Amino acid sequence: REIAPEVPFLVPGVGAQGGDAEATLRAGRQHGVDAFSGVLFHATRSLLPTAKDAGRDVVEVIRAKTDVLCAQLRAAGAAA
């Protein structure tokens, strides 16, 4: 953040890869702004349907997984 205080960061690795969202938000936040400002999470793999989702509506699966990830990120943002 010292080098690029206004540049948004694309953050892979949160979700299926098990990255630490709270530490990422703490390190990536723009000074004086909420925890999510300046951080864009990429979590495609953790949102895609898997074999255990067979037979379920794809859109509903992705929506449910997105809701879970958003709740986890909100909790991490509150703690950061």
C-alpha positions as CSV (number, residue, x, y, z in Angstrom):
1,R,0.0,0.0,0.0
2,E,2.9,2.4,0.5
3,I,4.0,2.1,-3.1
4,A,0.5,2.1,-4.6
5,P,-2.0,3.5,-2.1
6,E,-4.8,4.1,-4.7
7,V,-4.4,1.0,-6.9
8,P,-6.9,-1.8,-6.5
9,F,-5.5,-5.2,-5.9
10,L,-6.8,-8.4,-7.6
11,V,-6.6,-11.1,-4.9
12,P,-6.6,-14.7,-6.1
13,G,-6.4,-17.6,-3.6
14,V,-9.3,-16.8,-1.3
15,G,-12.0,-19.6,-1.5
16,A,-11.0,-23.0,-2.7
17,Q,-7.3,-22.3,-2.3
18,G,-7.8,-21.4,1.3
19,G,-6.2,-17.9,1.3
20,D,-6.6,-15.8,4.5
21,A,-9.3,-13.2,3.7
22,E,-8.8,-11.3,7.0
23,A,-5.0,-10.9,6.5
24,T,-5.6,-10.0,2.9
25,L,-8.1,-7.3,3.8
26,R,-5.8,-5.9,6.5
27,A,-2.8,-5.7,4.1
28,G,-4.8,-4.5,1.1
29,R,-7.1,-1.9,2.5
30,Q,-6.7,1.6,1.4
31,H,-5.9,3.8,4.4
32,G,-8.8,5.6,5.9
33,V,-11.3,3.6,3.8
34,D,-13.5,0.5,4.6
35,A,-11.8,-2.9,4.5
36,F,-13.0,-3.8,1.0
37,S,-12.0,-0.7,-0.7
38,G,-9.1,-1.4,-3.1
39,V,-9.4,-5.2,-2.9
40,L,-11.1,-7.4,-5.6
41,F,-11.4,-11.1,-4.8
42,H,-11.2,-13.7,-7.5
43,A,-12.7,-17.0,-6.3
44,T,-14.1,-18.7,-9.4
45,R,-13.1,-22.3,-8.6
46,S,-14.8,-22.2,-5.2
47,L,-18.1,-21.1,-6.8
48,L,-18.3,-23.7,-9.5
49,P,-20.5,-26.8,-9.1
50,T,-18.7,-30.0,-8.2
51,A,-19.7,-33.7,-8.4
52,K,-21.5,-33.5,-5.1
53,D,-23.8,-30.8,-6.7
54,A,-24.9,-33.2,-9.5
55,G,-28.6,-32.9,-10.2
56,R,-29.0,-29.5,-8.6
57,D,-29.7,-26.3,-10.6
58,V,-26.4,-24.8,-11.6
59,V,-27.5,-21.2,-10.9
60,E,-28.8,-22.1,-7.5
61,V,-25.5,-23.9,-6.6
62,I,-23.5,-20.9,-7.6
63,R,-25.8,-18.5,-5.8
64,A,-25.6,-20.6,-2.6
65,K,-21.8,-20.8,-2.8
66,T,-21.6,-17.1,-3.5
67,D,-23.7,-16.3,-0.4
68,V,-21.5,-18.4,1.8
69,L,-18.3,-16.8,0.5
70,C,-19.8,-13.3,0.8
71,A,-20.7,-14.0,4.4
72,Q,-17.1,-15.3,5.1
73,L,-15.7,-12.1,3.5
74,R,-18.0,-9.8,5.5
75,A,-16.9,-11.5,8.7
76,A,-13.3,-11.2,7.7
77,G,-13.8,-7.5,6.8
78,A,-15.4,-6.9,10.2
79,A,-12.4,-8.5,11.9
80,A,-9.8,-6.7,9.8
